[in-house]
Amino acid sequence: MHTIIVYQKSNITLWRYIYQTASPEKFSMSRALYSLRFSYHKGSVMNVDKAKKRIAKLVKKGLKGYPQISLEYFGKTSDVATEVVVTFTLEEGAEPQKQKIASESDAREDETIQSVLVKIIERANPNTVTEIDGVSPIN
């Protein structure tokens, strides 16, 4: 699982990547994160509403086969999602790769996190994007 911890500090976003496991031969999730890390600059963050609409449009397309990306929000309460788990599955029966994005604020309303999700989806080029409704409790 890959973890990205997002910090907001005086209009500068710092990303810290913690790679717990890496399997670049399965898919380019780690490669997509690597290129995302080095291509990020201040102007690349899009409006939160625009990012949410782009994700919703991809989710609305429905099931179109593999590869698939699934988004699930987690939080201590159902009101605030402090984590997002992105799951990538290359093909049926393949082991899914997971990436966790953590935030101190609500990840659903954070434009940096939503922009990162859009970039991950674009770079993974999945046929199917799914999103779990609501906020699941953190275990």
N, C-alpha and C positions, 0 to 999 in steps of 0.2 A: 504494500500500500504506500502511496506517495502522500505526503502531507505538505500543504502550503499554509503557512501562518501569515496572515495579512495584518500589518500594522499601519495605522494612519498617524502621521506625525507631521504637523505643520505643512500640509499640502504635498508631502513627499511620501510615496508608498514604498515600503521596504518589503521584499518577499524573501522569505527564508525557506529553502527547500530541505526537507528531511527525507532522504531516500531510505526506506526500510528494506525494500527489496527492489531489485531492478531486473527486468527481463526484456531487454531491447529486441531480442530475436522474435518475440511474440507480436509485438506491435510497437509503434512509435510513440506511445504515450509519454515515455521518458524523453524521447527525442522532441516531441511537441512541446513539452514543458521546458526543455533546454533551450529551444529556439524562442519560445515565448519569453523566457527569462531574459535573454539577451536582446530581444527586439522591443522590449517594453520601453516606452518613454512617456513623458508627461502627457502628450497630446493623444495618446492611444486609448484613453479611457472614454467610453461613449456614455451618453445619457442613460440612466437606469431604466427609464421607460422604453427607450429604443431597444436596449439589450433584452429586456423582458419580452417585448413584442417579437423579437427575432427568435428567441427560444420558444415562445408559445406557437409561433408559426411552424417551426420544425416539429414540435410535439403534435400539432394538429394533423400533420401528414399521415400519422398512424404507423402501423407496423408494415415495414417494407423489407424485412429480412435483416441479414447480418451484413456488416458489423453494426452493433447497437451501442448506444450510450444511454445510461439511465442517470437521472438526477434525483437525489433524495436529501431533504433538509432535516436537520436534527437540532434540538434545543432542549433546555431544561424545562421550559414550559411550552405550551402550544402557541403562545403569542410571539415568541422571539426565536428565530432560527440562528444559532451561533455557528453551525457547521453545515457544510454541503459535502456530500459524498458523490463523486462522479464514478460510475462503473462502466468500463468499456469491455465489451465481449466481441471478439473477432469473428467467431463462428460458433455454430451450435455445438455444444459439448465442450467448448474451450473454457479454460479457467478464466474467470473475469478478473480484470485488473482494476483496482480501486485507488482513488485519489481523494484525499480529504482536504477540504479548504476550511480553515477556522478563522473566525472573526470575533471581535469583542462586541460588535453591534449586530443588528439584524442583517444577515447575509442576503435576504430577499430584497432588501432596500439599499444595499451597498453597491454603488455603481462600479467600483473596482472589481468586486467579486463577480458581478453579473457580466462585466466585460471579459473577465478571465474565462468564464464559462462559455461565452460566445466564441472566443478564440480557440479554446480547447475543442469545441464541437466543430468549428470550421477546419481545424488542422487534422482532426481525426477522420473527417469526411464520412460519417456513418450513414447507413441507409435508414436507420430508425433511431429516433430520439424519444425517450419516455421520461416523464416527470411524475414522481409520487406526490399526490396531493397532500397538503397539510404539513405539519411539523411532527416528526417522530421523536419520541423521548430518547434522550441520551442514556445509554446503558452504563 
